[in-house]
Amino acid sequence: MNVFSKVLVANRGEIAVRVVQTLQAMGIATAVVYSDPDSNAPHVALADEAFALGGSTVEETYLDRRKIVDLALRCGAEAVHPGYGFLSENPGFCKDCIEAGLVFIGPRPETIALLGDKIRSKETAVQAGVPLVPSSPVWQPGESNLDNLSSGIGFPLLVKASAGGGGRGMRVVERVQDLEQALESANREAASAFGDGRVFLERYIPTARHVEFQILADSEGNTIHLFERECSVQRRYQKVIEETPSQALNDDLRKRMASAAVAMAESAAYTNAGTVEFLVDALTGEYFFLEMNARIQVEHPITEETVKLDMVELQTRIAAGENVRLSQENIRPVGHALECRVYAEDPYANFTPSTGRLLAWRPPSGMGIRLDSGVTEGQEVTTYYDSMLAKLVSWGPDREESIGRMLGALKSFPVLGVTTNIPFLLQALVHPDFVSGKYDTGFIDKNSGLTSSLSVSQLSGVATGIADRIWQSNGNSSVSRRGAPVQTLQSPWQGLPKSTFP
């Protein structure tokens, strides 16, 4: 029996394609919406039905709550899947869907509102006993005694927006003399971006690692985790490369953080799929709650590849009222997975977005390779939307094999018509800090050579050389150059050091 007869996907790009594929595999009819620039996009061709939103900007298309709800009702959809971004964490849209008689495939509107407010979400974390980064009360415009506000936090510190995300409304401040200007600037940016100018101070951890745990919870309160993802390779607070398992966690720390993530979800009365994000101090091993995202994450494929579960299917079944029929003891991740986000941007020109027609788009394939893509050859890449074109995922029985497969896939991924970050990804993956697993969120900023262009021949030679060394150095695992295991491999989930931290 199908859980829904028809679902409307309120998104675009690779996540719209991804959701449609799973829904169709479940026997559910699919409808999508599209803007004028997306009229020939893959998600439009793939879905059973497609409806024009009329317009080009996000405000008049994918952020227009009324249009989307009206189209869902007109086409006879029973539920709406919001994907990520756009309206996925908009409590008003969730409420609109429910009031129109539609099922919102995600958490309840009051939960979205709670977790979208960084102040209230931190209060929820405190109730759950989850460690927090030392922070201040909300700053009030005109407040003059900034010494008191920053007392107990110290410098450097972060100015953060209460309703923020993606690095907007965020500033690193090195000294008290610069604090007032940073507060005022962040306040203005947050008010413009989110309609909420509240900002506060938080301890800045210069050697932080960004580690998140995938959560699943049903309406009966059954809550489990699907282990962690490491998201520390970032530029402008945007993730670029993710992996699982994290090299920052040993077995004890993993168990404690997983328990904290489940406790946070239970404290928020969370339902459906969500992600609890933490900062881990790479020097001390301390971990702190960062935020909880009330949606599916961009990087969910690496979890799918290691636990062999379909996150979109689980989301849909939970939204239809089914219980989580998985026990925590039976969730046993296998191997190692990497995700590289392929952006239309120039990494050697301050990651400036690139636009144009995709004259060639020839995705790689092979053992352990997966591509979640939202574009096709001949499509126009515009300035209207995010510059991410696709997510390239590699799986291997261990981390070395996963990196080797990713290098091979990136090297065989020709793209013409726009500039992409593929050369940068190759450089990052062969950097000694990444290969060793000893990197943090400052990885890109600390290594200026990553944004210094190499010639094609240099880059090819570097990538080939490191791939060969990875395979040859994999002594006790003994993996052949073609990727076929020739003897039993140790699970990377079991092979992490007993004591990662001093």
C-alpha positions in Angstrom: 0.0 0.0 0.0 1.3 3.5 -0.9 1.7 5.9 1.9 0.5 8.8 -0.3 -1.0 8.8 -3.8 0.7 12.0 -4.9 3.3 14.4 -3.5 4.3 17.8 -4.6 8.0 18.6 -4.4 8.5 22.3 -3.5 12.1 22.7 -4.6 14.4 22.6 -7.6 17.8 21.3 -8.6 19.4 18.1 -7.4 17.3 17.7 -4.3 14.1 17.9 -6.3 15.4 15.2 -8.6 16.5 13.2 -5.6 13.1 13.3 -3.9 11.2 12.6 -7.1 13.3 9.5 -7.8 12.5 8.0 -4.4 8.8 8.9 -4.5 8.5 7.3 -7.9 10.3 4.2 -6.7 7.7 4.0 -3.8 4.9 4.1 -6.4 3.9 7.7 -5.5 2.9 10.1 -8.3 5.0 13.2 -8.3 4.4 16.9 -9.1 7.0 19.6 -9.2 7.0 23.4 -9.5 9.5 25.4 -11.6 10.5 29.0 -12.4 11.0 30.4 -15.9 14.8 29.7 -15.9 14.1 26.1 -14.8 11.6 25.3 -17.5 14.0 22.8 -19.0 15.6 21.5 -15.8 15.9 17.8 -15.1 13.4 17.8 -12.2 10.7 19.1 -14.6 11.4 16.4 -17.1 11.5 13.6 -14.5 8.3 14.3 -12.5 4.9 13.1 -13.5 3.5 16.6 -13.6 5.2 20.0 -13.6 3.6 23.4 -12.9 5.0 26.8 -13.7 5.3 29.3 -10.9 5.8 32.2 -13.3 8.8 34.4 -12.7 12.5 34.2 -12.2 13.5 35.4 -8.8 13.3 33.2 -5.7 10.8 35.6 -4.1 8.3 35.2 -6.9 8.8 31.5 -7.4 10.2 29.0 -4.9 9.6 31.3 -1.9 5.9 32.1 -2.8 4.0 30.1 -0.2 0.6 30.9 -1.6 1.4 29.8 -5.2 2.9 26.5 -4.1 0.1 25.6 -1.7 -2.5 26.5 -4.4 -0.7 24.3 -7.0 -0.5 21.4 -4.6 -4.3 21.6 -4.0 -5.1 22.0 -7.7 -3.0 19.0 -8.8 -4.5 16.7 -6.0 -1.4 16.2 -4.0 -1.8 14.9 -0.5 1.6 16.0 0.8 4.4 18.4 0.1 8.1 17.6 0.4 10.1 20.9 0.9 13.6 19.5 0.3 16.2 21.8 1.9 16.6 25.6 1.6 13.8 27.8 0.3 10.7 27.1 2.5 11.9 23.9 4.1 12.4 25.6 7.5 9.7 28.2 7.2 7.1 27.5 10.0 4.6 29.6 8.2 4.7 27.5 5.0 4.5 24.3 7.1 1.4 25.8 8.9 -0.1 26.9 5.5 0.2 23.3 4.2 -1.4 21.8 7.3 -4.3 24.3 7.3 -4.9 23.5 3.6 -5.2 19.8 4.4 -1.8 18.9 3.1 0.8 16.8 4.9 4.1 18.6 5.4 6.9 16.1 5.1 9.0 17.4 8.0 8.5 18.4 11.6 5.6 20.4 13.0 5.6 24.2 12.6 6.1 24.9 16.3 9.2 22.7 16.2 10.6 24.5 13.1 10.0 27.8 14.8 11.7 26.7 18.0 14.8 25.3 16.3 15.1 28.2 13.9 15.6 30.6 16.8 19.2 30.1 18.0 18.4 31.5 21.4 15.4 29.2 22.1 17.1 26.2 20.6 20.0 26.7 23.0 17.5 26.9 25.9 16.2 23.5 24.6 19.7 22.1 24.6 20.2 23.2 28.2 17.1 21.4 29.2 18.4 18.3 27.4 21.8 18.5 29.2 23.7 19.1 26.0 26.9 21.1 26.3 26.8 24.7 24.9 29.5 27.1 23.7 29.7 29.9 26.3 27.5 32.8 25.0 26.0 36.1 26.0 22.4 37.3 26.2 20.9 39.1 23.2 22.6 42.4 22.5 20.3 45.4 22.6 21.1 48.2 20.1 22.5 51.2 22.0 24.0 48.9 24.8 27.2 50.5 25.8 28.8 48.3 28.4 30.3 45.8 26.0 32.9 44.6 28.6 30.1 43.0 30.6 28.5 41.5 27.5 31.7 39.8 26.5 32.7 38.8 30.1 33.3 35.1 30.5 33.6 34.6 26.7 36.9 36.2 26.0 38.5 37.2 22.7 38.4 36.2 19.9 34.7 35.8 19.8 31.8 35.4 17.3 28.9 37.8 16.8 26.0 35.6 15.6 22.5 36.3 14.4 19.8 34.6 16.4 17.8 33.6 13.3 21.0 33.3 11.1 22.4 30.7 8.8 25.0 30.3 6.1 27.3 32.7 7.8 25.0 35.7 7.4 25.0 38.0 10.4 28.2 36.4 11.7 31.4 38.2 12.5 34.7 37.2 14.2 35.9 39.9 16.6 39.5 39.9 17.9 39.3 42.8 20.4 36.8 44.8 22.4 37.5 48.0 20.4 36.0 46.4 17.3 32.9 44.8 19.0 30.4 47.6 18.7 30.9 48.1 15.0 30.6 44.3 14.5 27.4 44.1 16.5 25.8 47.0 14.6 26.9 45.5 11.2 25.7 42.0 12.0 22.4 43.4 13.4 21.7 45.2 10.1 22.7 42.2 8.0 20.5 39.9 10.0 17.5 42.2 9.9 17.8 42.4 6.1 18.4 38.7 5.6 16.0 37.2 8.1 13.7 40.0 9.3 15.2 39.5 12.7 18.1 41.6 13.8 18.8 40.0 17.2 22.5 39.1 17.7 24.5 37.7 20.5 28.1 36.8 21.4 29.6 33.3 21.4 33.1 31.9 22.2 35.1 31.5 19.0 36.9 28.1 18.8 39.8 28.6 16.3 40.5 24.8 16.0 36.8 23.7 15.7 35.6 20.7 13.8 32.0 20.7 12.5 30.4 17.3 13.3 26.7 16.6 12.9 24.5 13.6 13.8 21.6 12.4 11.6 18.4 11.9 13.6 15.1 10.1 12.8 12.1 10.4 15.1 8.4 9.3 14.7 5.2 10.8 16.1 5.3 8.1 18.9 8.6 9.5 20.3 10.8 6.8 18.9 14.1 8.5 18.2 17.3 7.1 16.8 20.5 8.4 15.2 22.2 7.3 12.0 25.7 8.3 13.2 27.8 11.3 12.2 29.1 13.4 9.3 32.1 15.6 9.4 31.6 18.9 7.6 34.7 20.9 8.5 35.9 21.7 5.0 34.1 25.0 4.5 34.4 28.3 2.7 32.4 31.3 4.0 30.7 29.0 6.5 29.4 26.9 3.5 30.3 23.2 3.5 32.3 22.0 0.5 33.5 18.4 1.4 31.8 16.1 3.9 32.8 12.6 5.1 31.6 9.8 7.4 32.9 8.5 9.8 34.6 11.6 11.3 38.3 11.3 11.9 37.8 13.6 15.0 35.8 11.0 17.0 36.9 8.0 18.9 34.3 5.4 20.1 33.7 7.1 23.5 33.2 10.6 22.1 31.0 9.2 19.3 28.7 7.5 21.8 28.5 10.7 24.0 27.7 13.0 21.1 25.2 10.6 19.7 23.4 10.4 23.0 23.4 14.2 23.2 21.9 14.4 19.7 19.1 12.0 20.6 18.4 13.9 23.8 18.2 17.2 22.0 15.7 15.8 19.5 13.6 14.4 22.3 13.7 17.6 24.2 12.4 19.5 21.1 9.7 16.8 20.6 11.1 16.4 17.2 9.5 14.3 14.4 10.9 13.2 11.0 14.5 13.5 9.8 16.7 16.2 11.4 20.3 17.0 12.1 22.0 18.0 15.4 25.2 19.9 14.7 28.1 20.3 17.1 31.5 22.0 17.2 34.3 19.8 18.5 37.4 21.5 19.9 40.2 19.7 18.0 42.7 20.5 20.9 40.7 19.4 23.9 38.0 17.0 22.5 35.2 19.1 24.1 32.0 19.3 22.1 29.3 21.9 22.0 25.8 22.1 20.5 25.7 24.4 17.5 22.2 24.1 16.1 19.5 21.6 14.9 18.4 21.7 11.3 14.7 20.8 10.8 15.0 19.3 7.3 17.0 16.9 5.2 20.6 17.9 4.8 22.5 18.5 1.6 25.0 15.9 2.7 22.6 13.2 3.5 23.9 10.9 0.7 27.0 9.9 2.6 24.8 8.6 5.5 22.7 6.7 3.0 25.8 5.1 1.5 27.2 3.9 4.9 24.0 2.8 6.6 22.2 1.6 3.4 18.9 3.4 4.1 16.9 5.8 1.9 16.4 9.0 3.9 13.7 10.4 1.7 11.7 7.2 1.9 12.0 7.3 5.7 10.9 10.9 5.8 7.9 10.1 3.7 6.8 7.1 5.7 7.2 9.0 9.1 5.1 11.9 7.7 2.4 9.3 6.7 2.2 8.2 10.3 4.4 5.1 10.2 6.7 4.4 13.2 10.5 4.1 13.0 10.9 0.3 12.7 14.6 0.5 13.1 16.4 -0.3 16.4 19.5 1.6 17.3 21.4 -1.7 17.7 20.7 -2.6 14.1 22.1 0.6 12.6 25.6 -0.5 11.7 27.5 1.7 9.2 29.8 0.1 6.7 32.8 1.6 5.0 33.6 5.2 4.4 31.9 7.9 2.3 32.9 11.3 0.9 30.8 14.0 -0.7 32.2 16.8 -2.8 29.9 19.7 -3.7 30.5 20.7 -7.3 29.9 24.5 -7.6 29.8 26.8 -10.6 32.3 29.1 -9.2 36.0 30.1 -9.6 38.0 29.0 -6.6 41.0 31.1 -7.8 38.9 34.3 -8.0 37.5 34.3 -4.4 34.9 31.7 -5.3 33.1 34.1 -7.6 29.9 32.4 -9.1 30.2 31.4 -12.7 27.3 31.5 -15.2 26.7 30.3 -18.8 25.5 27.4 -20.8 26.8 23.9 -19.9 28.4 23.0 -23.2 29.6 19.7 -21.8 28.5 17.9 -18.6 29.8 14.4 -18.5 29.4 12.9 -15.0 31.7 10.1 -13.9 30.6 6.6 -13.0 32.1 3.5 -11.6 32.3 1.3 -8.5 31.3 3.3 -5.4 30.5 6.5 -7.3 27.2 8.3 -7.0 26.2 11.7 -8.5 23.2 13.7 -7.3 22.8 16.3 -10.0 20.3 19.0 -10.8 21.6 20.0 -14.2 22.1 18.5 -17.6 24.2 19.3 -20.7 22.9 22.4 -22.6 21.2 23.9 -19.5 21.8 27.5 -18.6 23.4 28.3 -15.3 22.0 31.6 -14.1 22.5 34.1 -11.3 19.1 33.5 -9.8 19.9 30.5 -7.6 22.6 28.8 -5.6 25.7 27.9 -7.6 25.8 24.2 -6.6 25.4 22.0 -9.6 25.7 18.6 -8.1 27.1 16.4 -5.3 29.6 13.8 -6.1 29.7 10.9 -3.6 32.3 8.1 -3.3 32.0 5.0 -1.1 34.8 2.7 -0.2 35.5 -0.1 2.3 37.9 2.3 4.1 38.8 6.0 4.0 41.8 5.6 1.7 39.8 3.7 -0.9 37.0 6.3 -0.7 39.4 9.2 -1.3 41.0 7.3 -4.2 37.7 6.7 -5.9 36.8 10.3 -5.4 40.0 11.5 -7.0 39.5 9.2 -10.0 35.9 10.4 -10.4 36.8 14.1 -10.2 39.6 13.7 -12.7 37.1 12.1 -15.2 34.4 14.8 -14.9 34.7 17.2 -17.8 32.6 20.3 -17.6 32.6 23.1 -20.2 30.8 26.4 -20.4 31.1 27.4 -16.8 34.0 27.5 -14.4 33.7 24.9 -11.6 35.5 24.2 -8.3 36.7 20.7 -9.4 40.4 21.6 -9.6 40.1 23.0 -6.1 38.4 19.8 -4.8 41.3 17.8 -6.2 43.8 20.0 -4.5 42.0 19.8 -1.2 41.7 16.0 -1.2 45.4 15.5 -1.7 46.5 18.1 0.9 48.4 16.4 3.7 46.1 17.8 6.4 43.1 16.3 4.7 44.8 13.0 3.9 45.8 12.6 7.5 42.4 13.6 8.8 43.9 16.4 10.9 42.0 19.4 9.6 39.4 21.8 11.1 37.0 24.5 9.8 39.9 26.8 9.1 41.4 24.3 6.6 40.8 26.5 3.5 41.7 29.8 5.1 44.9 28.4 6.7 46.1 26.9 3.4 46.3 29.7 0.8 47.9 27.3 -1.7 44.5 25.6 -2.1 43.2 28.7 -3.9 46.4 29.1 -6.0 45.8 27.6 -9.5 47.8 24.6 -10.7 48.2 23.7 -14.4 46.2 20.8 -15.7 49.3 18.7 -16.0 50.4 19.5 -12.5 47.0 18.8 -11.0 46.7 15.5 -12.9 50.1 14.4 -11.7 49.5 15.3 -8.1 46.1 13.5 -8.1 47.5 10.4 -9.8 50.5 10.3 -7.5 48.5 10.6 -4.3 46.0 8.0 -5.5 48.8 5.6 -6.2 50.4 6.2 -2.8 47.0 5.7 -1.0 46.5 2.3 -2.7 50.1 1.2 -2.1 50.2 2.4 1.5 47.0 0.5 2.4 49.1 -2.4 3.7 46.9 -4.5 6.0 43.8 -3.7 3.9 45.4 -4.7 0.6 43.0 -3.2 -1.9 43.8 -3.7 -5.6 44.3 -0.7 -7.9 40.9 -1.5 -9.5 39.2 -1.2 -6.1 38.3 -4.9 -5.6 39.1 -6.0 -2.0 41.4 -9.0 -2.0 41.1 -9.7 1.8 38.9 -8.8 4.7 39.0 -5.0 5.4 38.7 -3.4 8.8 35.7 -1.1 9.2 36.8 2.6 9.5 34.1 2.9 12.2 36.1 0.4 14.4 39.6 1.5 13.4 39.6 5.0 14.7 42.2 5.8 17.5 41.2 5.0 21.1 42.4 8.4 22.2 42.3 11.1 19.6 42.8 14.0 22.0 45.5 14.7 24.6 
